[in-house]
Amino acid sequence: MTVALETPPTAVPHGVPGLLSDAYRRLGDLCEALTVHVADGSAEGNQVGVTGAELIDHQEAADAFVEAEARRIHDRYGHTARRDVAASRALHDYAWSVGLLMSGVWYLERRVPLLRPQDVRLDLASGVFMITPGSELVCLPDDPAARLPGARVVPHEQSLHAELRTAVADHMRPLLSALGPIARRGPRALWGMVADDLVSGIWYLGRALGEEGDAVRAATALLPSAEAPFPGGADFRRLTGADGRLHPTRTRTGCCLQYTVRPAEACITCPRTCDAERLRRLEV
């Protein structure tokens, strides 16, 4: 399936919440690794799991969030993770999933949803995200959604890039403040992880659509270099395989600590993974 990035959506059968519901469901269908359901009512009204807002405001919710990740690591790998590692891994999964929900709508439809922590509920047992679509988005002047209540128009693509970076940062900032001490990581490491997850989500979506090159270019346009609070850019480079094929890769700015759980299976973008090993995995 190929999506033409330059073609804006043409129909607005619903208001902003309806448009976002459709977009989130589409992302869930396209992305096998994105475990998301779309709620009909308020995420705060659903009592299963915890909301992003509760992770920020309630220590018991944050503790349960970390403990659930520790259980998942143990069940999946037979490994007992340190509490700080479980917290980092939980934050990584949250940042990747929420970042992809926002960046995916931008990538597919050139719209930026304003997704708030209270609109996100995570079922701690299953790891499924329940999203309540908001009533606000940012779009370009030629988007049919521009005339809807709750839509804010910006003049050009660069402005939309800035809006997406701001939306992701505004969502994650209070979560990093609340959970950073449990993860025992400083601001640069935490924001580096969020930047990596933002870039890798777009990259993943592009591969799912069979348009990796387009996704690499889009992620690079979004984060061409460090943009506060993100300490690094997309920084893609290419490796040449034995057959002459070029493979895009990058090295993470902030570690997701997967190597502490599976020392022999560090991420393919980990600073610990050399280029020869990256090519070996890519060419299998």
N, C-alpha and C positions, 0 to 999 in steps of 0.2 A: 504494500500500500504506500503510495507516495502523496505527500501533501505539498502543494505549491505554496511556498512561504509568502510570495508576493501577492497572492490572491486573497483579498479580504473577504470575510464572511458576508453573505448577501441577505440573509434572512434573520429577522429578530421576532420570532413567534411569541416569545415570552418577555417578561421584564428581566432585569439583571439577574435576580436569583435563578430564574429558569434557564437563562443562558449559561450561567456558571454550573448549574446542576448537570446540564447536557455535556459541558466541557469536562467536568470531573469524571463523569461516567465514561466518557470516551477515553480519557486517560487510563482509567482503571481497566478498560477492555484492551487497550494497546500494550500496557506495561504489566507483564506478568509479576514483576517484583514489587509492584505498588499495590498493597492490600488496602483498598479504600472502598467504603460504602458512602452513599450520599443520603443524608437524613432529610426527612420531610419537615421536621420541626426543629426546635432549638437543641443544639448539642448539650447545653446545660440542663435541659429537661430530661435527657436520657441518663439513667443512673448507672449504666454499665461502664466501668472503667473510670478514667479521669480526663478532665479537659486540660488543655494547655494552660488555661488560666489557673486551674487548681494546682498544677505543678509549680507555678510561680508563687502562689499565695499560701500554700499549705504544706508544711514539712512532711506530714504523714503521706500525702499524695506523692511527693518527690521520693520518699523512701520506698513506697510501694512500686513506683516506676523503675527504680534501680533494682529492687529485689526481683521484680518480674524478669528483667533482662538477665540477671544472674542465673535464674532458674532456666531460662531459655538456652543460655550458653552451656549450662551443665547438661541439660537434656539432649542438646544437639551434638555436643563435642565431648561429653564426659569430663569436663574441665571446670574446676572451681575458680571463678574469676575473682580477683580482688575487687573491692567495692568501687574503687576509683575507675577501674577498667570497665566494670559493668555500667557505671554512670556514663563514661565516654561512649561506649557502644550504644547505649540507649539514646543518648543525644545525637549520635551519628545517624541512627535510623530515623529519628524524628526529623532532623534537619534535612535529610535526603528526601523523605516522603513529602514533607510540607513544601520544601523547595521545589520539588518536581510538580506539585499541584499548581504552584504559582507560575513557575517557568514554563511548564507544559502548556498552560493556557496561552501564555505569551508566544510560545513557539508555534503552536497550531493556529492561533486566531489573532495574534497581535493585540491581545487584551491582557491587562494586568489586574488580577483579582486582589482585592484588599482582604486577605484572610487573617482573621484575628485569632489569638490563642483560645478565646472562649468559643470559637467556631469549630475547634478541633477536639474530638474525644477519642481517646485511645483505649481499646479493650485490652487490658493488661494480660489477660489469659491467652488471647488469640493473636495479639499484635495487630489487629485490624483497626484502621483509622476510620472514624465516622466524621464526616465533614458536613457542616451546615453552610450552604452557600450564603454569602453575604449579599448585601444590596448595593455594593459599590464596586466599580471597576474604572480603570483608566484605559483610554483608547485613542486612536488617531482620528483626525477630522473626517476622513473618508469612510470610516466604519459606520455601518447602519445603526450600530448600538449607540452611537454618539448622541442620538436624540432621546435616549431613554432617561427617565429619572434615576439618579444614582450614578450616571456615567460622567466622568470628568475627561475632558479632551486636552491632549497635549499636542504640540505642533509637529513633531517629527520623531523619527525612529530613535535618535539619540536621547530625546526626552523620555521616551518609553523605556529605554534601557535604564535610565536613572530611576524611574519610578519602580521598576522591578527590583533593582538593587535595594532601594529604600524600603519597599514592602517586605522583602525577605529580612532585612536588617531589623526593621521595627518589630517584626514578629519574634525573631530569635533573641533580641537583646535581653529582655527580661528573663527568658529561660536560661540563657547563659549565666546571668547574674545569680539566679537561684540555684542552678545545678553545678556551676563551675567549681564552687568549693568542694562539693562531693567528688567531682572528677579530678580535683587537685591539679587543675591546669589553668594557666594564665590566659589573659584576653587574646594575645596573639595566637596561641595554639588553638583556642576555641574558635576564633573568627577564621583562622586558616581552615579548620575542619568544615565550617559552614560554607566557605567559598568553594572548597573542594566538592562538597555535596551539591552545591548549586550547579557547578560546571558538569559534574559527572551525571547528574540527573538529565540534563539536556543531551549529553553525549549518549546516554542509555536510550533515551527516547528516539534519537536519530537512528541508532542501530536497529531499534524495534521497527522503525518505518522503512528500513532499507536505504537510508539517506545519511550515512555517517558523515560524509564530507560537509553536507549542509549544516549538520548539527555542530560540527567542530567550528565552522565559520561563525555560526550564530553565538556559540558560547564565547568565542574569542571577541566578537563585537560587544558582547555584554560585559565581559571582564578583560579588556585588552591589557590591563596592568593593574597594579594595586589601586583600589578605589575604596577609601575609608568607609566602613571599618574593615573591609576585606584586605588582608595584608599581601595578597598576590593575585596575579591575573591567571587566565586560563593556561597560558604558556604551553600550548601543544607543540610537539615536534614530531618528526617522522623517523621511523626505523626502516631500514631496507632489508627485506627478507632474502633468503637464498635464491628465490626466483625473480628477484628484482622488484617485487611488489612493495609499495610503501604502506606502512602501518602507522596510524596516528597514535601517539602516546603522550603522557605528561607525567610529572612527578608531583605528588601531593604536597601542598603547603603545610597542612596540619595532619598529624597521624590519627588514624581511626583505631589504632591499637589491636587490630586483628592479629598481628604477629605475636602478641602475648598470649592469645588463645590457641592459635595454630602456628607455632614457630616455623614449621616447614612450608607454610602456605601464606606468606605475606602477600598483601594485595599486589596486583600487577603494576599499580602506580606508586607503590611504596618506595621511599628512598632506599630501602634495603634491597630492592629487587633490581638487579643489574640488567642492562639492555639485552645481553645474551639470553638470560632467563625469560625476559619479556617476549623476545622473539620465539623462543622455544614454545611458550604457551600459546602465542598467537597463531603459530603455524601447525599446531596439533590438528 
